[in-house]
């Protein structure tokens, strides 16, 4: 069973539909089965990427609660509307090759957020792409 969903950018399988409806969390990772949600890599130093992630979060209505450069972790929270918690992880893999992952949870009375957390991840990545030089997704194996 497939459902065509233009807003989400393609065809969704049954498992994708269930996750879309029932999940209130989206997390990116190196080997994600959804290409859009794979770890993204930028040609920049870690400190510059951290600054840009913080700027993009603030521009999207999040308040940075904690930023730890040594750990490469930023925690931010949206306080208006449906509350979302974002954990951004920034890791330098090689000089001028820095990975960014997001984990976003949406506070909701319903069992799922109907794709809000995924849309937010995609928006944050799109905004980062405007600020930094994007070099690819899921490149971990090639860079190590």
C-alpha positions as CSV (number, residue, x, y, z in Angstrom):
1,X,0.0,0.0,0.0
2,X,1.4,3.4,-1.0
3,X,0.1,6.9,-0.4
4,X,1.3,9.7,-2.6
5,X,2.0,12.8,-0.5
6,X,3.3,15.8,-2.4
7,X,4.0,17.8,0.8
8,X,6.3,15.2,2.2
9,X,8.1,14.9,-1.1
10,X,7.2,11.5,-2.6
11,X,5.5,8.2,-2.0
12,X,5.0,6.9,1.5
13,X,4.8,3.2,2.3
14,X,2.5,1.7,5.0
15,X,5.2,1.9,7.7
16,X,5.9,5.6,6.8
17,X,2.2,6.4,7.1
18,X,2.0,4.8,10.5
19,X,5.1,6.7,11.7
20,X,3.7,9.9,10.2
21,X,0.4,9.5,12.2
22,X,1.7,8.0,15.4
23,X,5.1,9.6,16.1
24,X,5.7,12.8,17.9
25,X,9.5,12.6,17.3
26,X,11.9,12.8,14.3
27,X,15.5,11.9,14.5
28,X,18.2,12.1,11.8
29,X,21.0,9.6,11.6
30,X,23.8,8.3,9.4
31,X,22.0,5.3,8.0
32,X,18.3,6.5,8.0
33,X,16.1,4.7,5.5
34,X,14.6,8.1,4.5
35,X,17.3,10.0,2.4
36,X,15.9,13.3,3.7
37,X,16.6,12.3,7.3
38,X,20.2,11.2,6.9
39,X,23.0,13.0,8.7
40,X,24.1,16.1,6.7
41,X,27.7,17.2,6.3
42,X,29.0,20.7,5.8
43,X,32.4,22.0,4.8
44,X,33.2,24.1,7.8
45,X,34.8,24.0,11.2
46,X,32.8,22.8,14.2
47,X,32.6,26.2,16.0
48,X,31.3,27.9,12.9
49,X,28.7,25.2,12.4
50,X,27.6,25.4,16.0
51,X,27.1,29.2,15.6
52,X,25.1,28.7,12.5
53,X,22.9,26.0,14.1
54,X,22.2,28.3,17.0
55,X,21.3,31.2,14.6
56,X,19.0,29.0,12.5
57,X,17.3,27.7,15.6
58,X,16.7,31.2,16.9
59,X,15.5,32.4,13.4
60,X,12.9,29.5,13.6
61,X,11.5,30.6,16.9
62,X,13.5,28.4,19.3
63,X,15.2,29.6,22.5
64,X,18.6,28.0,23.0
65,X,18.6,26.6,26.5
66,X,22.1,25.1,26.5
67,X,25.1,25.0,24.1
68,X,28.1,22.9,24.8
69,X,30.8,23.3,22.2
70,X,33.1,20.6,23.7
71,X,30.3,18.0,23.4
72,X,28.9,19.4,20.1
73,X,25.4,19.6,21.5
74,X,22.8,22.3,21.4
75,X,19.4,22.1,23.2
76,X,16.7,24.5,22.2
77,X,12.9,24.7,22.9
78,X,10.0,26.3,21.1
79,X,7.7,28.0,23.5
80,X,4.9,29.3,21.3
81,X,2.2,27.1,19.8
82,X,2.9,23.4,19.9
83,X,6.1,23.0,22.0
84,X,9.0,21.3,20.4
85,X,12.4,20.3,22.0
86,X,15.4,20.2,19.6
87,X,18.7,18.5,20.3
88,X,21.3,19.3,17.7
89,X,24.5,17.3,17.5
90,X,27.5,18.7,15.7
91,X,30.6,16.5,15.2
92,X,33.8,17.2,13.2
93,X,34.6,14.0,11.2
94,X,37.7,15.4,9.4
95,X,39.1,18.9,9.1
96,X,36.4,21.1,7.5
97,X,33.9,18.2,7.3
98,X,31.3,18.5,10.1
99,X,28.2,16.4,10.6
100,X,24.9,17.8,11.9
101,X,22.1,15.7,13.3
102,X,18.8,16.7,14.8
103,X,16.3,15.1,17.2
104,X,13.0,16.9,17.6
105,X,10.2,16.0,19.9
106,X,6.8,17.6,19.8
107,X,4.7,18.0,22.9
108,X,1.2,17.0,22.0
109,X,-2.0,15.6,23.6
110,X,-2.4,13.4,20.5
111,X,-0.3,10.3,20.0
112,X,1.5,11.9,17.1
113,X,2.4,15.3,15.6
114,X,1.3,14.4,12.0
115,X,4.7,15.2,10.6
116,X,5.4,18.5,12.3
117,X,8.7,17.4,13.8
118,X,9.9,16.0,10.4
119,X,8.9,19.3,8.6
120,X,10.9,21.2,11.3
121,X,14.0,19.0,10.7
122,X,13.7,19.6,6.9
123,X,13.3,23.4,7.5
124,X,16.3,23.6,9.8
125,X,18.5,21.7,7.3
126,X,17.3,23.9,4.4
127,X,18.1,27.0,6.4
128,X,21.6,25.6,7.3
129,X,22.2,24.8,3.6
130,X,21.8,28.6,2.9
131,X,24.4,29.4,5.6
132,X,27.0,26.7,5.1
133,X,28.5,24.7,2.2
134,X,26.6,21.4,2.1
135,X,28.7,18.5,0.9
136,X,26.4,15.5,1.2
137,X,24.3,13.1,3.4
138,X,25.3,9.8,5.1
139,X,29.0,10.2,4.3
140,X,30.3,8.7,7.5
141,X,31.7,5.5,5.9
142,X,33.5,7.5,3.2
143,X,35.0,10.0,5.6
144,X,36.3,7.6,8.3
